[in-house]
Amino acid sequence: MMINLKVPSMVCNGCVTTVKDAIVTHEPNAIVDIDLDSKQVTVDTEASEASIKQVITAVGHTVE
């Protein structure tokens, strides 16, 4: 399932790495693509959208 989320709190490549690592730690088979300019996070995963949002907020970022 493809999940598209906007994460406006990402401001640097460190943020991108933090978000990507958190998602992959939670869901090792997830394919994560992040566009920092548009603050768009695309995740191809079996996990629910709610659980991916939870992972992102757990590392200190906001999800719209």
N, C-alpha and C positions, 0 to 999 in steps of 0.2 A: 504494500500500500504506500502510495506517495503522500507525504505530509508536507505542506508548505506553510511556513510560519514567518512572521515578521518579528525580529528581535532588535528593537530600536536602541537598546542599551549597548550594543556592540560598537566600539569605536576604534579598535586597532586589531592587528593580527594576533595579538595575545588573547583578545576576547574570542576571536574565531577559533583558536587552538583550544581554549578552555571549553567552549561550547561543543566543539567536535569531539574532543576527548571524553567529555561527560556522556555524550550520547553513545559513543562506541563502547565505553565501559559498561553502560547499562544494557546495551543491545549490540553485542559484538558483530552480528551479521548486517547491521545497518550500513547503508551507503549514504554518506552525508556530503552535501554540497552547500557551501556557504558563499554568498556574494556580499562582501562587506559594504560595497557602495550602496546597494539597495537594502542592506540589512535583512536579506532574505535567506532563510534556512530551509533547504529541501532535504527531506529524509525519506529514503526508500527502506521500509522496515515492516516487520510483522507486529511491532509494538503499537499500542494505541496512541492516538494523538495526545490524550490526556497525560499518559505516562511520559511522553517526550517533552511536553510542556513542563511537567513537574521536574524533570531532570535539568532543564535549562534554568528554571527559577531557583533550583537548589544550589546552583553555582553562582547565583547573584545577578542573573539577567532577567529582564522583563520580556514577556511575550505578548504580542497583540493578536 
